[in-house]
Amino acid sequence: MAPEDRRAALIAATLPLLREYGTDVSTRQIAEAAGVAEGTIFGVFPDKASLLRAALMSAFDPSPAVAALAAIDKEAGLRERLRMAVALMREGMSANANLFAAPKLMTTDDVEFRERMMENRRQIVAQLAALIEPDRARLRRSPEAAAQLLTMLTAVSVQRGFGHSADFGDMDDEEIVSVLLDGLLLRSSPPDTPSTESPR
C-alpha cells in the first residue's frame, strides 16, 4: 500500500474510535481497527498525537459543509435559507459532538494545529455570511455577525460539552432560526408598558 493510502486508511480507522473514546483511544485499538500491526502506525505517523491531529483535521474538514452551504438557493427566503443551513450544520456538529473538546486538549503546544482548526471554522462562517448577505439591509447586524450568532446557537443545541443540553438540546432548526431573527419574546407577549409605580 502506498504511504498516502496507508495514512488515509489509518485516519479512517481512527476517526470512529476517536468519536467513541476521545483522545484516550490507544494505538493498539487503532491498529486492530485498521487490521495492521501497532508498529505500522509509527511508520506513518511519528507519534499518537500526530495521528489524532490528522484524524481531527479530517473530522473537521470544512469542505463538505462549505460546498453544501454554497449550494443552498439564495433565491429562497431568508428563514428558509437559514433553516436549511442550520439543518446542515447540526448534522455535521452532531456527528462530531464528542470531538469538540479534543482540539482544546491538543492545541496547547501546537499553534499551527490551532490555527488550522480556527481557519476551518472561519471558512464555514464566511460561507454562512455569504448566504445571509442578500438580506443585509434587513438586519441590525452584519451578515458576518449574524453568521457567528447562528453558528453559536446551533452549536449549543448539539454540543454536550457546553453543559447546556438540558436548556437547549430540544431546540429544532426552526426555533434556532427564530431565536436569531425574532429573539426570545413569544409572539403573543404584550408590549412592555411603563411602570406606574411611584419611585421610592
N, C-alpha and C positions, 0 to 999 in steps of 0.2 A: 504494500500500500504506500502511495506517495505521502511524503511528510504532511502536506496540506490536507490530504484526505484523512490521515490519521488524526491530525489536530481537530478537524471538523467532527470526526466520529467521537473523540473524547469529550468535546464540548457538548455534543448531542446527548451523550450518556450522562454527563454531569448535571445538566440542567434540571431534569425531573428530580434528581436526588437533592440538589440544592434547594429546590422548592419544598421538598418534604422535610429535610433535616437542617436546612440553613448551612452556615459555614462550619458546622460540626461534622458534616459528611466526611468520611475517611477516604483516603486514596484506595484502600482495599475495596470499599463499596463501589467506587467509581470503576476500578479495574474489572471487578466482577460484572458490573452492568455493561461494560464495553466489550467483555469477552477477551481481555488481554491480561498479560502478567502485570503486576503492580509496577515493576521496573520500567515497563514500556512508557508509562506516564512521564517519567523523568527523562526519557529520551526525547520527548517532545516539548515538555514544559520544565523549566528549571526548578520549580517547586510547586507545592499545592496551591499557594496563594495566586500564582500566575494563572493556573488553570481556572481557579474560581473567578478571577477577574475577567478572563476571556469568556467564561460562561455567563457572567453577569452582563457583559457588553452585548452578548448575543441576545439575552433575555430582554434587555432594554434598548435594543436596536430600534431607532425611531422610524426607519424607512417604511415599514408596513403602515404604521399609523399616519405618517405624513402623506403617503400615497392615498390612503383611504379618505382622509380629510379633504385632500385636494379634489377627490372625485365627487364630493357632495355638490349637488346642483345649487349654484349661487343664485339661481332664479327663484328658488323656493323661499318661502317666508323666513324671517329671522328665527322665530321659535322652532320651526320645523328643521332648519339647518342646525341649530344648536342641539335639538333633541337627537338628531342623527349623530352629531359629533359626540355627545355625551354617551350614547349607546356604544359607539366605537371605543371611546376611551375607557369606559367601565369594563368592557370585555378584556382589553389589554391589561388594565390595572388589576382586575380580579385574578387573571392568570398568574400575575407576579406578586400577589398580595403578601405572600410570605417572604418576599425577597427585599422589600423596601428598607429594612433595617440593615441588610448585608452591606450595601455600599458605604454606609456610615462607618461600619466596623472596619472596612478595608481601605478607607481613603485617608486615614490619619497619617500614614507615611508614604502616600503615593499621590502627589499633586497632579500628575498627568492623568491618572485614572479619574480623579475627582473632576478635573476639567472636562474630560470626555463625557462623563455622566451628566454634568451640567449642560454641556452642548447638546446632548440628546434631548434634554428637556426643553432647551431653547428652540430647537427645531420644531417640536410639536406645538409649543405655544405660538411660534411665529406663523405656522400654518393655520392654527385656530384663529389667530388675529386676522389673517387674510380672509378667512371665511366670514368674519364679522364685519370686515371693512365696508361692504356696500351699505351698511346701516350706521355708519359712523355718526352722521348728523342727528340720529335719534337718541344717541347715548350721552350720558353726562360724563362718562369716562372714555378714554381712548380704546380702540379695539384691542390694543396690547394689554391694557389694564383689565379689560373685560375677560380676555382670554386667560390671564393669570387667575382671576377670581373663579372662573368656571372650572379651571383645572383643579384649584384647591377644593372647591365644593365637591367635585367628582371624586377626588382623592379621599376625602374624609368619609365618603359613603362606602368605600370598599377597603380602606386600609385599617386593619385591626390593630396595627402597631400604634396608631394615633390614640387609641384608648377611647374613641368616641362612638364605637359601633352601636352602643345602646341608644345613643341620641340620633345618629344619622344613618344607621345601617338599613333602615326601612325606606330611605329616600329612593324614589324611582327617577327615571330620566326626566319625566315631565316636571316633577317637583324641583329637581335641581335647576332646570331652566327657569322655572317660575320664581324660585328664590333669587336667582341672579337678576331677572328682568323686573320682577314685581316687588321684591323684598319679602318680609315676613308677615306683614299685616294680612289678615283674612280679607277677602274682597267685601264681605258683608260687615266689616268693622265700621262703626260710626266714626265720623271725623272727630278729631280732637277738639274740645271746646275749652275756652279759657276758664280757669278756676274762678268761682265767685266768692271764695272764702277770703275773709279779711286777713291781711298779714298780721302775724302775732309779734 
